Amino acid sequence: MSDQPSIETVHAATIVDPKERKSFALKDRPTRGDQIFASKKDAKASLEEDALAINELQDAMFACKGGALLVVMQGIDTAGKDGTTKECFKYTSPLGVNVFGFGKPTEEELAHDYLWRLHLRAPKKGYIHVFNRSQYEDVLVVKVRNLAPPKMVEQRYDQINAFEKLLAENGTRVLKLMLHISKEEQGERLRERLEVPQKRWKFNPSDLEDRKLWDEYQHAYETALQRCSAPWAPWHVVPADSRSRRDATAARLIRGALEAMKPEYPDPGYRPEQYQID
């Protein structure tokens, strides 16, 4: 596909370089995505190709059990975590892909350390797991809403880095996607949720309270990306104002992560001449 950007190009356009993470500024990253995909038509064609490739790569990974992929999907309300997941894995067998949404901790989860519920759902070899919201909620909403002492929140950046390094060193590739949406586009999508009956169930009045804290959330995200874009698990900022470009960009990155793992179907040694099937 001549108009499909290379995976390397998309990687370079979205990554928060671990070597330069301290100077990272979220406001400098675009939210439209047209610098990656010139047209929505190109984006949709690219997504279609990558979604099929993701299915094939996941199938090979499931067969060989040669590693695991954890996709961390973060973004402010309406950024498109559900939609992106649905589109990127629309052809992938549910046998090897699991999606976990992390909301308010349960009583059982609160009885453990905050990373316990995340580690419990980390993928085993051969699987892809998607975290819809993740360990980063504990340095985002917890920080903005003052749900934990500042000193405790400050400790968590290093703890999260150590957690992700543990996963990476034990065969789990960690791909972190921050879906970057503008305040104007979020407003449009919140109105859409109210106006479209089929989407009204998604509307939550508390989202409007979080919208009032837009600047605080942007600062919390920027800090998290600065502190936790590590060589073993760098962040990627995915422009999310355009749904089609958002999905296509995410799919390029997911495909790239799977290709880098080089999954191959195992050869069990059986040959047709060895068996007679009546």
C-alpha positions as CSV (number, residue, x, y, z in Angstrom):
1,M,0.0,0.0,0.0
2,S,1.8,3.1,-1.3
3,D,0.0,5.5,1.1
4,Q,0.5,3.4,4.2
5,P,3.2,4.8,6.4
6,S,5.9,2.4,7.6
7,I,5.7,1.0,11.1
8,E,9.0,2.7,11.7
9,T,7.5,6.1,10.6
10,V,4.5,5.7,12.9
11,H,6.8,4.6,15.8
12,A,9.0,7.6,15.4
13,A,6.0,10.0,15.1
14,T,4.3,8.7,18.3
15,I,7.0,7.6,20.7
16,V,8.0,9.5,23.9
17,D,11.7,8.9,23.5
18,P,13.0,7.5,26.8
19,K,16.3,9.5,26.3
20,E,14.3,12.8,26.0
21,R,11.3,12.0,28.2
22,K,12.1,14.7,30.8
23,S,11.6,17.5,28.2
24,F,8.4,15.9,26.8
25,A,5.5,18.3,26.6
26,L,2.0,16.9,25.8
27,K,0.9,20.2,24.2
28,D,3.5,19.7,21.5
29,R,1.8,16.5,20.3
30,P,-0.9,16.8,17.6
31,T,-4.4,15.4,18.2
32,R,-5.6,15.1,14.6
33,G,-3.2,12.5,13.1
34,D,-3.2,13.9,9.6
35,Q,0.6,14.1,9.7
36,I,0.6,10.2,9.8
37,F,-2.4,9.5,7.5
38,A,-3.2,12.2,5.0
39,S,-6.7,11.0,4.5
40,K,-9.3,8.9,6.4
41,K,-9.5,6.7,3.3
42,D,-5.8,5.8,3.7
43,A,-6.3,5.2,7.4
44,K,-9.2,2.8,6.9
45,A,-7.3,0.8,4.2
46,S,-4.3,0.6,6.5
47,L,-6.4,-0.5,9.4
48,E,-8.0,-3.3,7.4
49,E,-4.6,-4.6,6.3
50,D,-3.1,-4.4,9.8
51,A,-6.1,-6.0,11.6
52,L,-5.8,-9.0,9.3
53,A,-2.0,-9.2,10.0
54,I,-2.6,-8.9,13.8
55,N,-4.9,-11.9,13.6
56,E,-2.2,-14.0,11.8
57,L,0.6,-12.9,14.2
58,Q,-1.5,-13.6,17.2
59,D,-2.4,-17.0,15.9
60,A,1.3,-17.8,15.5
61,M,2.1,-16.5,18.9
62,F,-0.7,-18.5,20.5
63,A,0.7,-21.6,18.8
64,C,4.3,-21.2,19.7
65,K,3.7,-19.7,23.2
66,G,6.9,-17.7,22.5
67,G,5.9,-14.6,24.5
68,A,3.0,-12.4,25.5
69,L,1.9,-8.9,24.6
70,L,0.3,-6.4,27.0
71,V,-1.3,-3.4,25.4
72,V,-2.0,-0.6,27.8
73,M,-4.7,1.7,26.6
74,Q,-5.0,5.0,28.4
75,G,-6.9,8.2,27.5
76,I,-9.2,10.7,29.0
77,D,-13.0,10.1,28.7
78,T,-14.2,9.7,25.1
79,A,-10.7,9.3,23.7
80,G,-11.7,5.9,22.2
81,K,-10.2,3.1,24.3
82,D,-13.1,0.8,23.5
83,G,-13.4,1.7,19.9
84,T,-9.7,1.4,19.2
85,T,-9.5,-2.1,20.9
86,K,-12.6,-3.2,18.9
87,E,-11.2,-2.1,15.5
88,C,-7.6,-3.3,16.0
89,F,-8.7,-6.8,17.1
90,K,-11.8,-7.1,15.0
91,Y,-10.5,-10.2,13.1
92,T,-8.6,-11.7,16.0
93,S,-9.8,-14.9,17.6
94,P,-11.1,-14.3,21.2
95,L,-9.3,-17.4,22.2
96,G,-6.0,-15.5,22.5
97,V,-7.0,-12.0,23.3
98,N,-8.5,-10.8,26.6
99,V,-9.6,-7.3,27.5
100,F,-9.7,-6.0,31.1
101,G,-11.3,-2.7,32.2
102,F,-10.0,-1.2,35.4
103,G,-12.5,1.0,37.2
104,K,-12.9,1.7,40.9
105,P,-11.1,-1.0,42.9
106,T,-13.2,-3.6,44.6
107,E,-13.0,-4.3,48.3
108,E,-10.8,-7.4,47.6
109,E,-8.5,-5.3,45.4
110,L,-8.2,-2.6,48.0
111,A,-7.0,-5.2,50.5
112,H,-3.9,-5.7,48.4
113,D,-1.3,-3.3,47.0
114,Y,-2.6,-1.3,44.0
115,L,-0.6,-3.3,41.4
116,W,-2.0,-6.7,42.6
117,R,-5.1,-6.5,40.4
118,L,-2.9,-5.6,37.4
119,H,-0.4,-8.4,37.8
120,L,-3.2,-10.8,38.3
121,R,-4.4,-10.1,34.8
122,A,-1.0,-9.9,33.0
123,P,-1.0,-12.1,30.0
124,K,0.5,-15.6,30.0
125,K,2.6,-16.8,27.1
126,G,0.8,-16.9,23.8
127,Y,-1.8,-14.3,24.8
128,I,-2.5,-10.7,24.1
129,H,-4.1,-8.7,27.0
130,V,-5.5,-5.2,26.6
131,F,-5.7,-3.1,29.7
132,N,-8.5,-0.5,29.2
133,R,-7.3,1.9,31.8
134,S,-4.5,0.4,33.9
135,Q,-1.9,0.9,36.6
136,Y,-1.7,4.5,35.5
137,E,-5.1,5.3,37.0
138,D,-3.2,5.4,40.3
139,V,-1.1,8.3,39.1
140,L,-3.8,10.0,37.1
141,V,-7.3,10.0,38.6
142,V,-5.9,9.2,42.1
143,K,-3.6,12.2,41.8
144,V,-6.1,14.7,40.3
145,R,-8.8,13.7,42.7
146,N,-6.5,13.6,45.7
147,L,-7.4,10.0,46.6
148,A,-4.0,9.3,48.0
149,P,-1.3,11.3,49.7
150,P,1.1,13.1,47.3
151,K,4.1,11.2,48.8
152,M,2.4,7.9,48.0
153,V,1.6,8.9,44.4
154,E,5.2,10.1,43.9
155,Q,6.5,6.6,44.9
156,R,4.3,4.9,42.3
157,Y,6.1,6.1,39.2
158,D,9.2,4.1,40.1
159,Q,7.0,1.2,41.3
160,I,5.2,1.1,37.9
161,N,8.5,1.2,36.0
162,A,9.7,-1.7,38.1
163,F,6.5,-3.6,37.5
164,E,6.7,-3.2,33.7
165,K,10.4,-4.1,33.7
166,L,9.6,-7.3,35.6
167,L,7.0,-8.2,32.9
168,A,9.4,-7.3,30.0
169,E,12.3,-9.3,31.5
170,N,10.0,-12.3,31.8
171,G,8.8,-12.5,28.2
172,T,5.9,-9.9,28.1
173,R,6.2,-7.1,25.6
174,V,4.6,-3.9,27.0
175,L,3.0,-1.5,24.4
176,K,1.6,1.6,26.0
177,L,-0.8,3.8,24.0
178,M,-2.0,7.2,25.2
179,L,-5.0,8.3,23.1
180,H,-4.5,12.0,22.8
181,I,-7.8,13.9,22.2
182,S,-8.4,17.7,22.2
183,K,-10.8,19.4,24.6
184,E,-12.9,20.5,21.7
185,E,-13.3,17.0,20.3
186,Q,-14.1,15.6,23.7
187,G,-16.9,18.1,24.0
188,E,-18.4,17.0,20.7
189,R,-18.2,13.4,21.7
190,L,-19.9,14.0,25.1
191,R,-22.7,15.8,23.3
192,E,-22.9,12.9,20.9
193,R,-23.4,10.5,23.8
194,L,-26.4,12.5,25.0
195,E,-27.9,13.1,21.5
196,V,-27.6,9.6,20.1
197,P,-29.9,7.1,21.9
198,Q,-27.7,4.1,21.2
199,K,-24.8,5.9,22.8
200,R,-26.6,7.4,25.8
201,W,-25.8,4.5,28.0
202,K,-22.1,5.6,27.9
203,F,-22.8,9.1,29.2
204,N,-21.9,9.6,32.9
205,P,-22.6,13.0,34.5
206,S,-19.3,12.6,36.4
207,D,-17.5,12.9,33.1
208,L,-18.5,16.6,33.2
209,E,-16.9,17.0,36.5
210,D,-13.6,15.5,35.2
211,R,-13.9,17.8,32.2
212,K,-13.7,20.8,34.5
213,L,-10.4,19.3,35.6
214,W,-9.0,19.2,32.1
215,D,-5.8,21.0,32.7
216,E,-5.1,19.0,35.9
217,Y,-5.5,15.7,33.9
218,Q,-3.3,17.0,31.1
219,H,-0.6,17.8,33.6
220,A,-1.0,14.4,35.3
221,Y,-0.7,12.6,31.9
222,E,2.3,14.6,31.0
223,T,4.0,13.8,34.2
224,A,3.2,10.1,33.9
225,L,4.6,10.0,30.3
226,Q,7.7,11.9,31.4
227,R,8.4,9.6,34.4
228,C,7.3,6.2,32.9
229,S,8.5,6.2,29.3
230,A,11.3,3.6,29.9
231,P,13.4,1.8,27.3
232,W,11.6,-1.5,28.2
233,A,8.2,0.1,27.9
234,P,8.1,3.5,26.2
235,W,4.9,5.5,25.7
236,H,3.3,6.2,22.4
237,V,1.0,9.3,22.0
238,V,-1.7,8.4,19.4
239,P,-3.6,11.3,17.9
240,A,-7.3,10.6,18.7
241,D,-9.4,13.4,17.3
242,S,-10.0,11.3,14.1
243,R,-11.4,7.9,14.9
244,S,-10.1,6.3,11.7
245,R,-6.6,7.7,12.0
246,R,-6.5,6.8,15.7
247,D,-7.4,3.2,15.0
248,A,-5.0,2.9,12.1
249,T,-2.1,4.4,14.1
250,A,-2.7,2.0,17.0
251,A,-3.0,-1.0,14.7
252,R,0.4,-0.1,13.0
253,L,2.0,0.0,16.5
254,I,0.4,-3.3,17.6
255,R,1.3,-5.0,14.4
256,G,4.9,-3.7,14.8
257,A,5.1,-5.0,18.4
258,L,4.0,-8.4,17.3
259,E,6.3,-8.6,14.3
260,A,9.2,-7.6,16.6
261,M,8.4,-10.7,18.7
262,K,8.8,-12.9,15.6
263,P,6.2,-15.5,16.4
264,E,6.5,-18.7,14.3
265,Y,4.3,-21.8,14.1
266,P,6.1,-24.7,15.9
267,D,6.9,-27.9,14.0
268,P,5.7,-30.9,16.2
269,G,7.5,-33.3,13.8
270,Y,4.4,-35.0,12.5
271,R,4.4,-35.8,8.7
272,P,1.5,-36.9,6.5
273,E,3.2,-40.2,5.5
274,Q,3.3,-41.3,9.2
275,Y,-0.4,-41.6,9.6
276,Q,-3.4,-43.0,7.8
277,I,-6.7,-41.3,8.4
278,D,-9.7,-43.4,7.4
